Amino acid sequence: MNDKIPVIRMRHVSKSFGGVHALKDVQLDIFSGEVHALLGENGAGKSTLIKVITGVHQPDEGEIDLNGERVYFNNPREAQHQGIAAIYQEPSLFPDLSIAENILVGRQPLRGGRVSWGQMNKEAGALLKRLGVDLNPRTKARNLSVAQQQMVEIARALSVEARVLIMDEPTSSLTSNEVDELFRITKQLRAEGTAVIFISHRLEELFALADRVTTLRDGEYVGTREMADVTTEGLIQMMVGRKLDDLFPKQAVEIGEVVLEVDHLSVNGAFKDISFKLHAGEILGMAGLVGAGRTDVARSIFGVKPATAGEIKIDGETVEINSPQKAMALGIGYVPEDRQNHGLILPMTIGDNVTLPMLDTYATKGWLNPKKEKAAAVEGVQKLEVKAYGIEQKAAELSGGNQQKVVLAKWLSTNPRILILDEPTRGIDVGTKAAVHGLMSNLASQGMAILMISSELPEVLGMSDRILVMREGLLTKEFDRSDATQEKLMMAATGTVEAALP
């Protein structure tokens, strides 16, 4: 591969924001017909590097060659015209436009000065067929699943004859079957000569798909390796600069009294007859496939969508939780699955996000005390070790892992006794995962009761004292930590538990 001219070559690329180096002297070679993994912790510079390649940011220093010729992109449109396209963790389609309109947006075929709808649908249909995707080009984007939206984005990249396709955490919201389909299409594109840059925190995906891997650490280039020549341990050491022997630092904690009891809880159309107990000092895991109803249970307990039947007890007393405010008053905190849309207000600063739930405690006679609020925000950010240039930095500017830390700091500022964590490590790197797991274990050792929802079975098995499994809105099985295995959890999640387990 090294005797060919790279489709993209980057040399000595640097980029700073407010005096902070996001990239420093980075190099990267991407060849046609390869899947090249880009690996690094959150904050390592991956997103900035991608934005430089796609023309969102311009490098302060360094050179970029495209097919051997020097290029400089002033904006994303210029990069797109040169055949560079990207799909992201959160699809960016226009929900009220059809699939065909989204694929050919801004480039609709015209006839007599008007859009030729027939031709547009025909062209979009041909692109979908090329990918082996069975979708009607006339379907509105809002009616598509996340996986289907990503297929449309790939079709859009094909429509501009993309020579380089960047996939940034494309599998984080997909089921295993949807991941398999995405991998099939990615391998097809590689076979057709497309250069694919693939970013994922799931190392097993990189081994299944990538040809080579480049690792960044703290904005600097660490190295590039053939995937066939590396191990999981080696990748982790390249990424974090140390061996990571304890990803799941679960402390042995004496389990206390029942703090939360859910009794025959139901929400019409979401879940039915859910019952369990959560003890002080316990981490109770909740597993299940996407759509099993786990998040609906969490939202019901927190009052976002109150239960239509059943009851909730706190310290043995029946309570009515009909709003998040009531849940907070009862000592419940909730870290939602979607940190960007439900956990943070991205245009606001880190400090404002951290103190938002408890503004009244930083006020005197109705007037906010800025010094008191700032001190609380600084304390929360320091405790969670958020990497930022200060609490005045916008939440939108942070990496995914640091955004998650801000959400955690925000809810810990409420001093909850019960903490619901919905996919607490979704889309964050291995090092940050270990830090979040360590925080969870420490909180449990202090007596906090934690309900942890996760789709990652190693996380559920590694951090839980007990595990509940949901399937199609029902609770199908409960396991003690010592009895649980990945196979047993999957059997319970897919409905084969009764046939396979005693």
N, C-alpha and C positions, 0 to 999 in steps of 0.2 A: 504493500500500500504506500510505502514511503517514497517510491520512485515516481509516483504520480503528483501532479500539481493539486494542492488542496483547493476545494471550492471556496473555503474561507481560511485565511491565514491571518492571525492577529499576533502582533509583536509589540512588546513593551507598552501595553495599553494601561493607562492609569486614569482614574476618575475620582474626584473629591467633591464632597458636599459640606459646605460650612467648615472647611478645614479638616474634616474627617475623611480619611482615605477609604473609599468603597472598593476601589481596585488599585493595585499597585504593581506595575511591571508584569502584567499578565500576558501569557502567550497561549495560543490555541490553534490547532490545525484540524479542520474537518474535511473529510473526503467524500466524494460522491459514492453512493451505494454502501454507506455504513450507518449504523446506529451508534452514535457517540454519546455516552452518558456524561452528564455534568454533575459532579457530586460535591457536597460541602454542607457544613452546618448552616442553620439559619443565620444570616448576617455574614456569611463567607464571601458574598459578592456575586452569587449566581444570577440573581434577578437583575443587578446592575449590568452584568456582562451581557445578558440577553437584551436588555434595553439599548445597549450600545450597538449590538449587532443589528437590531431592528430599527435603529434611527431615532428612538425615543430620547436617548441621551447621546451627546457627542463627547468623545474622549478628550481629556485635557492633554494627554500625550499618547504617542504610539501610532501604529500603522495598521490598517486593515486592507487586505488584498482579497479580491473576489475573482476566482479563476485566473490568478496571476496578475491582475491589474489593480492598481491602487484605487480605493474608493473612499468617499466621505459622504455620509448620509445626513442631511440637514433635518429630515423628518421621516416618519414611518412610511409615508407614501413613496419616497424615493427608494427606500429599501425594498418595498413590495414590488416596485417596477423592475428591480434587479433580481426578483425571484426569491425573496426571503419572506416567509410567512410564519406565524406563531399561533398556537392554540394554548389556552391557559387553563388553570385549575377550575376557574369559574367561566363558563362559556359566555360569549359577548354577542349573542344574536339579538336582533330586533324582534321582540316577542309577538308583535302584531303583524309582522310580515310573513309571507310564506317561505318555505324552504328555498324555492327558486329565487325569490327576491333577495333573501339573505346571501345566497351563494354568489349572485351576480350584482349585488348592490353597487351602484355607481357605474356599472358597466352593462346595463340592460341593453339587449339588442333592440334596435330601432327600425321601424319601417314607416316611411312617410312622415318622419318627425315624431312618431308616437312609439311607445313601448310595444314590441311584438310579444305579447304574452305567450302565444303558442310556441314561438321560437325559444323564449326564455325557459319555459317548462321543459321543452325538448332537450335543451343543452344541460339543464340541471339534472334531468333524469338520466342522461348519458353519463354524467359524472358520478352519480350515485350508483349506477349499474357497474361502472368501472371498479368501484370500491366493493361491489357485492352487497350493497345496502338496499334493503327493500323498503323504500319510503316514497310516499306520494309527494312530488314537488310542490303541490298546491297546499299541503298541510301547513297550518300556522305553527310557528316556532314554539309558541307557548304550550302547545300540546305535546311536545317532545320530552322524553326523558333526558337526563344529563348526558347519558351515553350517546343518544341519538343526536343531541345538539353538537357533540364533539365530532361525530361523523359528518355533520353538515359543515362544520368548520374545516375539516380536512378536505371536503369537496370544494370549499371555497378556495383553499390553498391550491388545489389542482387546477382550478379555473384560471388562476393567474400564472399557471405553469411554474409553480414554486420549485426551485432547485434545492432550497434549504427549508426544512420544516422543523420548527422548534416546538416541542411538547413539554410544557411546564406543569408538572404534577397532574397529568391527565387522568390518573386512575384513582385519585383520592376519594371520589364519590361514586365509584362504580362497583357493581357486584362482580363476583369472580367470573361469571359467564360474559359479562360486558368487557371485563379486562381481557379475556381470551380473544374476543372479537376485535378489540383495539389492537392487540398484538398481531393478529392475523393481517390486519390492514397495514400496520407499520412494517411488517416483514415484506408485504407486497410492494410497498413504496420503495423499500430498500432494494428489492430485486429489480425495480424499474430504474434505479440509478439516483433516487432522491437521497440527499444527505439529511439525516434525522438527528437532531440534538434532543436528547431525552433526559428530563430531570425528574427524579423520584427519590423519596427518602426510603422507599421499600427496596432494600438491597437485593432481595430475592428476584425482583423484577429486572434488575440490571443484569444479573447472571443469566436470566432467561432470554434477554432481548439484545443486550448491547454487545458490540464488537470491541470497543475500547472505552476507557473511562479517563476523564480528566478531573482532578480534585483541586478545589480551592480551599484555602484556610485563611481567615482574617483578611480577605481581599487579595491574597497573594497566591501565585501559582505554586502548587506542591509537586505535581507530576502527572504524567499520562502513562497508562498501562494498557496492555492487552487484557481483556477480561479473562482469557484463558490462563493468564499468568498470576492472577490475584486470588486471594481468599477473603471471606467475610471479615476475618480478624485483620487482615492487611488493609482492607478498605477503611475500616473503622479507625485504625491507627493513622492512616494518611489523613483522614478527615478531621479528627479531633487532636492529633498530635500525641496521643497516649493510648495505652491499652484500656479498653472499656470492659472490665471483667464483670461489673455488677450493673447490668441494665435495669434490674428489678430489685432495688434495695429494700425489700420488705422486712420491717422489723417485727419481732415477736412482741405482741401487745396483749395485755390482759383485757379481754372483752368485757365491757361494762353492762349496765342496764339497758333495756329497750328504750330508745329515744323516739323513734318513729315507727308507727305501725300503720300499715295500709290493709284495709279489710274489705274484700270484695269490691274493689274500686273499678268503675267502668266509665267510659266516655263513648257515647253512641257513634258507631262507625270507625272507631279507632282501636279500642281494646276492651276486654270484658273480664270481670271477675278476678282482678289481680289482688293477691294477698301476700304480704311478707312483713318481716320485722327487721329493723336496722338498729344495731346496738352502738353505744358509745365506744369509740376506739376501733370500730370495725370498718373494713373496706368491703362492701358488698358489690360484687361484680354483676353486671347484667349483660348477657350476650344474646346473639340472635342475628339473623340475616337482615339486610336493609329492608325496611318496610314492615318489620315484625311488630312495631308499636312501642319500642323502648323509649324513643324521644317523646311520644305522646304521653306516656306514663310520667316522665319527668316534668313535662309542661303542666300536667294536671296537678301534680303535687305542689308545684310552684305557683299555681293559680293563673297561669297563662290561658289555659283552657280548662276551667273547673270541671270536676267529675259530675256525671249525670246520675251516678248511683254509687253506693258504698260509702265508706267513711275513712277519715284520716285521724290518727291519734298522735299527739305529742305528749310524751311523759305520761301516757295512759289516759289522757283527757281528750275527748273528741273535739276536733276543731273544724271550723269552716274556712276553707281557703279559697276565696273567690277573686283574688287579685295577687300579683307579685308583692304589692305593698304589705298585704296581710301575711304572706309567707315570710317576708323579711322580718316583720315584727315578731314572728314566732321563731326566728333564729335560723331560717333556711336561706342558703345561698345557692345560686344556679349558674354554672358556667356552661353556656349553650354550645351546641355542635358547630354552628356557623358563626365564628367569631367576628367576621367582617360585617355581616348584616345584622346580627342579633347581639353580639357581645361588645362591640365598640361603635363609637361615633367617629368615623375615620377622619373627618376634617378637623376634629377637636384635638387638643394637645393631650399628651400622655397624662399630665397632671389632672386635667379636667375630667378625663375618662375614669381615672382611679377614684376620684372623690365624688363622682356624680351620684352614686346611690345614697350617700350620707351627707348631703350638703347642709341639711338642717343642723347637724352636729358641729359644723364649722361656722355657725352664725350666732350673733348676739343681738337679741331684740330685733330679729328679722334682717339684720345686715350681715353680709358675709364677711368673715375675718380672713383676708387673703393670706396672712402669715400663718395662721393655724391650718388653713387648707393646704398651703404649699408644704408645710412641715409633714403633714399626713401623707401627701403624695410622694415626697422624697423618701420617706420611710418605707412606703410600700414598694417603690421602684428599687430601692437598694436591697430590700429583703429578698426580692425575686431576682435580683441581679439582671435587670433589664439593660440591654446594650443600646444606649442612645446618648446623644450629646447633651441631653438635659430633659427635664420634664416639660419644657416648652416645645419639644419636637412634636410634630403632628403624628398621630397614630398611623395614618396612611403611609408614612415614610418608613415604617419599621418592617423588618422581616417577619415572616409568619410565626416563628418561634417566639420572638419578642412581643408580637401582638398578643399571643396566647398568655405570656407572662403578665402583660398589662391587665388582661381580663381576669386572671387569677388574683392579681393584686387588688383589683377593683372589688371583687367579692369578698376577699379576706379582710378588706377594710371595714366590712359590715359586722365582723366578729361572729360569724355563724357557728351554730352548734351542729348543724346538719349541712353538708355540702354535697350538691349534686354535680357531678362532672360528666358531661356528655361528650364523648370522643376527646378526652383531654389532650391527646398527643397527635391528633389528626394533622397530617401535613407538616410535621416538624421533624428536625433532624435527630439523629441518635443521641448526640450529646445533650440536647435540650430535653429529650425524652427522659434520659436518666435523671436530669435535674428535677423535672416535674414529678417523676416517680419518687424521688427522694423527699420532695416536699409533701407529697401525699402521705408517705409513711410517717414522716415527722408529725404531721397534723393528727394522724390517727393515734400516735403515741401520746399526744396531748389530750386525747379523749374525744376528738371530733369524730362524728359519724359520717361516713362517706359512701354515697351511692355512685358507683363508677360504671358508666355505659361505654362499651368499647366494641368495635368490630375486629380488633386485633386480638386473636386468641392467645398469643404469647403474653400479651399485656394482661388480659383477664386472668390467665393462669398464674402469672408471676406476681400480681399485686393483690389478688382477692383473698379474703378469708373464707367467704362462701360465694357461690355463683348461681344466679338465676338465669334460666334460658327462656326466651320468648319466641313464639312462632305464630304468625297470623293473628296477632292481638291477644294471644293466650299465653299463660305461664305454663310451660310444658315440663320443666324439671328443675330441681335444686340440687346442687352438689356441694359437698364440703371440699375445701382446698386439697386435702389429701387424696380424695377419690377422683378428682377431675382430670381429664385428658382432652387433648384437642379432638380426638376421635369421638369421645362421648359427647362433647359439646356440639359438634357438628351433627351427630345423630339426633340430638334433641332439637337442634335448630331446624333440621330438615324434615322432622316428623317420622324418622325411622327408629326412634329411641325404644319404643315398646317391643319392636321385633328383635332388637339387638342387645338390649340391656335387661337385666333382671328387674 
